[in-house]
Amino acid sequence: MLRVRVYDNGRLLDGDETLLDHAGLKWVDVIEPDEAVLNKLGTRFGLHKLAIEDCLHLDQRPKLEDYGTHQFLVLQGFSTTTDKWADLSMHELHFFIGPDWLITVHDKGHGAIEQTHKRLDADPTGTIGRGVDFVVYLLADALVDRNFPLLDSFNEALEDLEERIFAEFPPRSMLQETFELKRALVLVRRVLSPQRDVVGLLARRGIPQVQERTTIYFRDVFDHLVRIYEQIDAARDLVGNVVDAYLSQVANRTSDISKQLTIFASIFMPLSFIVGFFGQNFDSLNHPALFGLMLATMVVLPVSMLLWFRHKGWL
C-alpha cells in the first residue's frame, strides 16, 4: 500500500501515487513493499539499488548511509498490543531522505507513524512545512518515546518477580520467566545501542538533506535514547539480582529442609536405640518398672532435644 502526503503552499494533500508528480514537499509512505513498487519509486526519485535491496529484506541494523542525492536511514522500534513486555514486537522503518521528498518503507503499521500523520493533519505548516527532515524527526521521536512505556512494564515485571521470590518458595517457572525477560532486554539493547549512534550522527551539523535547525531536535531524540540505554543497563543489573535472589532462596529453602530432616533423624536415632536395647533385655510383663522407664525416656528425651534445638536457634 502506498500513501502520499504533499504540502503545497499551506495545503496538505492526502492521496495515492497520483500525487507523486505534484509540486511541493512530499512524504511517500510504503507499507509491505514489493519489488515493482520500489523500482518505480527508485526510477522516479533516483534511489540507489543497494538501498532498495535493503528495503526488500527488512532485517537491517540501524544505520545512516549517504548516497549523494539522498540519505538512507534505518531505525527500529518496539511495540506491544497490551503494554506488556511479553507481547514485544519489533518494527523496522526505512527512510529515503531527499531535498524535498521523504519515502518511508515498513512492513506493518506502527503507532509512531499514525501519530505523525495526526500531527501533520493538525499543523501542516509547523511540521512538513518546515521540511521533510522535520518529518523524519517526528517519526524518530515517536518511535523512540514509545520505548518508555515498555521499560516501565519491564520494571513492573521485575518488581513483581522480586516480591514473589521473597514472599514464597519460588517455583521453577519463575526462573524461566526471569530469563525470558532477560532475553527481551538483550534484544532491546542490541537494537537501541547502534540506533543511539545513528541518531547522534543526525544531531551533528553538515549531514546532507538535514537542515541545521533540525539537528537541534535530533539532539533531543539522542538524549532520550541515552536515557533509555541507561534504564536498560539498570534493568539488566536488576535481572541479574533477581536471578541471584532466586538461587539464594532455593538454596536457603533446600538448606532449611535438610536441617529439618536432620533434626528428625537426630530425634529418632536415640529412640531407635532405646527401643532396641530394652526390647532385647527384658520382658515387659515381668519387668513393668523397666518398661515404664523406657516409655518415660522415649517421651522425655525427644522433648528435651527439641527444647535444646530451640535454645540453640536451630528451630
Residue pairs with C-beta under 8 A, 6 or more apart in sequence:
1 30
1 31
1 32
2 16
2 17
2 28
2 29
2 30
2 31
2 37
3 14
3 15
3 16
3 28
3 29
3 31
4 13
4 14
4 15
4 16
4 17
4 18
4 19
4 20
4 26
4 27
4 28
4 29
5 12
5 13
5 14
5 26
5 27
5 29
5 117
5 120
5 128
6 12
6 13
6 15
6 19
6 22
6 24
6 25
6 26
6 27
7 13
7 24
7 25
7 26
7 124
7 125
7 128
7 129
8 22
8 23
8 24
8 25
9 24
10 124
10 125
10 129
11 124
12 120
12 121
12 124
12 128
13 19
13 22
13 24
19 26
20 26
20 28
20 44
24 100
25 100
25 101
25 128
25 129
25 131
25 132
26 100
26 101
26 102
26 132
27 101
27 102
27 103
27 104
27 120
27 128
27 132
27 135
28 41
28 101
28 102
28 103
28 104
29 103
29 104
29 113
30 37
30 38
30 41
30 103
30 104
30 105
30 106
31 106
31 107
31 108
31 109
32 107
32 108
33 55
33 56
33 105
33 107
35 56
38 47
38 52
38 55
38 56
38 105
39 52
41 47
41 103
42 48
42 49
42 52
45 70
45 96
45 98
45 101
45 103
46 69
46 70
47 67
47 70
47 96
47 103
48 67
48 70
48 72
51 65
51 67
51 72
51 94
51 96
54 60
54 72
54 74
54 94
55 94
55 105
58 92
58 94
58 106
58 107
59 92
60 74
60 92
60 94
61 74
61 194
62 74
62 75
62 76
62 191
62 194
62 195
62 197
62 198
63 72
63 73
63 74
63 194
63 198
64 71
64 72
64 73
64 74
64 198
64 201
64 202
64 207
65 71
65 72
65 73
66 72
66 208
69 98
69 99
70 96
70 97
70 98
70 209
71 95
71 96
71 97
71 207
71 208
71 209
71 210
72 94
72 95
72 96
72 97
73 94
73 95
73 97
73 136
73 198
73 202
74 92
74 93
74 94
74 95
74 198
75 92
75 93
75 95
75 139
75 140
75 143
75 195
75 198
75 199
76 90
76 91
76 92
76 93
76 143
76 191
76 192
76 195
77 90
77 91
77 93
77 110
77 112
77 143
77 144
77 146
77 147
78 88
78 89
78 90
78 91
78 146
78 147
78 150
78 188
78 191
79 89
79 91
79 110
79 111
79 146
80 87
80 88
80 89
80 150
80 153
81 87
81 89
83 149
83 150
83 153
84 153
84 157
85 150
85 153
85 154
85 157
85 181
85 184
86 180
86 184
88 150
88 184
88 187
88 188
90 187
90 191
91 106
91 108
91 110
91 143
92 106
92 107
93 104
93 105
93 106
93 110
93 112
93 113
93 139
93 143
94 104
94 105
94 106
95 102
95 103
95 104
95 105
95 136
95 139
96 102
96 103
96 104
96 105
97 132
97 133
97 136
97 209
97 210
98 132
98 209
99 209
100 132
101 132
102 132
102 133
102 135
102 136
104 113
104 139
106 113
110 143
111 142
111 146
112 139
112 142
112 143
112 146
113 139
113 142
115 142
116 135
116 138
116 139
116 142
119 127
119 138
120 127
120 128
120 135
127 134
127 135
127 138
128 134
128 135
130 213
130 214
131 211
131 214
132 209
133 209
133 210
133 211
133 214
134 211
134 214
134 217
136 202
136 210
137 214
137 217
137 218
137 221
140 199
140 202
140 218
140 221
141 217
141 220
141 221
141 224
144 199
144 221
144 224
144 225
144 228
145 224
147 188
147 192
147 228
148 224
148 228
150 188
151 228
151 231
151 232
151 235
154 181
154 184
154 185
154 235
155 235
155 238
157 181
158 181
158 235
158 238
158 239
158 242
161 174
161 177
161 178
161 181
161 242
162 242
162 245
164 170
164 174
165 174
165 242
165 245
165 246
165 249
166 245
166 249
169 249
169 253
170 246
170 249
170 250
174 246
175 243
175 246
178 239
178 242
178 243
178 246
179 243
181 239
182 236
182 239
182 243
185 232
185 235
185 236
185 239
186 236
188 232
189 229
189 232
189 233
189 236
192 225
192 228
192 229
192 232
193 229
195 225
196 222
196 225
196 226
196 229
199 218
199 221
199 222
199 225
200 222
201 207
202 210
202 215
202 218
202 221
203 215
203 218
203 219
203 221
203 222
204 215
205 212
205 215
207 215
210 218
259 314
263 309
263 314
263 315
266 305
267 302
267 305
267 306
270 301
270 305
271 298
271 301
271 302
274 294
274 297
274 298
274 301
275 294
275 298
278 290
278 291
278 294
282 290
282 291
284 290
284 291
306 315
309 315
